[in-house]
Amino acid sequence: MNKLLLAFLFFGLIASVTISMKIDTRMQNEKNLQDIPLCLICSFAVDKIEEYLENKSNTTIIVDKVEKDCDLLKEQNWIGKCESLVAQYGPEIIQLLESNESPEACCKLIELC
């Protein structure tokens, strides 16, 4: 009887841990899906910043121009996210690009991709 009870408890514990792991994985996947727009927006911003850096614009002008370019993302309803991202990370992205980081690396370095 004790062995049966122990076996039942053991398998119950394993089932509980397995379910918990599946929930954690699902929650992580949902978080990753939520991060996708930020990664795409960051890539968009990096491309625009790189374009304006070629024109030798200063940081303030570049950030202002890229924030205006965020209007191009209106169909995805990402304008607000884009403007916030550019305001917060624009100067850092500019520094990264000026220090010869690749555009692909910029969003990873600021942990948006």
C-alpha positions as CSV (number, residue, x, y, z in Angstrom):
1,M,0.0,0.0,0.0
2,N,2.8,2.4,0.9
3,K,4.6,1.7,-2.4
4,L,1.4,2.4,-4.3
5,L,0.9,5.6,-2.5
6,L,4.5,6.6,-3.1
7,A,4.3,5.8,-6.7
8,F,1.1,7.8,-7.0
9,L,2.7,10.8,-5.3
10,F,5.8,10.5,-7.5
11,F,3.9,10.4,-10.7
12,G,1.7,13.2,-9.5
13,L,4.8,15.3,-8.8
14,I,6.3,14.6,-12.2
15,A,3.0,15.5,-13.9
16,S,2.9,18.7,-12.0
17,V,6.5,19.7,-12.9
18,T,5.8,18.8,-16.5
19,I,2.7,21.0,-16.7
20,S,4.6,23.8,-14.9
21,M,7.4,23.6,-17.5
22,K,4.9,23.7,-20.4
23,I,3.3,26.8,-18.9
24,D,6.7,28.5,-18.4
25,T,7.6,27.6,-22.0
26,R,4.3,29.0,-23.3
27,M,4.7,32.2,-21.3
28,Q,8.3,32.6,-22.6
29,N,7.1,32.1,-26.2
30,E,4.3,34.7,-25.7
31,K,6.9,37.1,-24.3
32,N,9.1,36.5,-27.4
33,L,6.2,37.1,-29.7
34,Q,5.6,40.4,-27.9
35,D,9.2,41.4,-28.4
36,I,9.0,40.9,-32.2
37,P,7.5,44.3,-32.9
38,L,10.3,46.0,-30.9
39,C,12.9,44.1,-32.8
40,L,11.4,45.1,-36.1
41,I,10.9,48.7,-35.0
42,C,14.5,48.8,-33.8
43,S,15.7,47.5,-37.1
44,F,13.7,50.1,-38.9
45,A,15.1,52.8,-36.7
46,V,18.7,51.6,-37.2
47,D,18.2,51.6,-41.0
48,K,16.9,55.2,-40.8
49,I,19.6,56.4,-38.4
50,E,22.3,54.9,-40.6
51,E,20.8,56.7,-43.6
52,Y,20.9,60.0,-41.7
53,L,24.4,59.4,-40.4
54,E,25.6,59.3,-44.0
55,N,24.4,62.9,-44.3
56,K,26.6,63.9,-41.3
57,S,23.5,65.0,-39.2
58,N,23.9,65.5,-35.5
59,T,22.2,63.3,-32.9
60,T,19.3,65.6,-32.1
61,I,18.5,66.1,-35.8
62,I,18.7,62.4,-36.5
63,V,16.5,61.5,-33.6
64,D,13.9,64.1,-34.6
65,K,13.9,62.8,-38.2
66,V,13.6,59.2,-37.3
67,E,10.8,60.0,-34.9
68,K,9.0,61.6,-37.8
69,D,9.8,58.5,-40.0
70,C,7.9,56.4,-37.4
71,D,4.7,57.7,-39.1
72,L,5.6,55.1,-41.8
73,L,4.6,52.4,-39.3
74,K,1.0,53.6,-38.9
75,E,-0.5,50.6,-40.6
76,Q,0.9,48.4,-37.9
77,N,-0.1,50.8,-35.1
78,W,3.5,51.0,-34.1
79,I,4.0,54.7,-34.3
80,G,4.0,55.3,-30.5
81,K,6.3,52.3,-29.8
82,C,8.6,53.6,-32.6
83,E,8.7,57.1,-31.2
84,S,9.4,55.9,-27.7
85,L,12.1,53.5,-28.9
86,V,13.8,56.2,-30.9
87,A,13.6,58.7,-28.1
88,Q,15.0,56.2,-25.6
89,Y,17.6,54.4,-27.7
90,G,18.3,56.7,-30.6
91,P,21.4,58.3,-29.2
92,E,22.8,54.9,-28.1
93,I,22.1,53.4,-31.5
94,I,23.9,56.4,-33.1
95,Q,26.9,55.9,-30.8
96,L,27.0,52.2,-31.7
97,L,26.9,52.9,-35.4
98,E,29.5,55.6,-35.1
99,S,31.8,53.1,-33.3
100,N,31.5,50.8,-36.3
101,E,29.0,48.3,-34.8
102,S,27.1,46.6,-37.6
103,P,23.4,47.6,-37.9
104,E,22.5,43.9,-37.2
105,A,24.3,44.1,-33.9
106,C,22.8,47.3,-32.6
107,C,19.4,46.0,-31.7
108,K,20.9,42.9,-30.1
109,L,23.3,45.0,-28.0
110,I,20.5,47.1,-26.6
111,E,18.6,43.9,-26.0
112,L,15.6,44.6,-28.3
113,C,16.3,41.6,-30.6
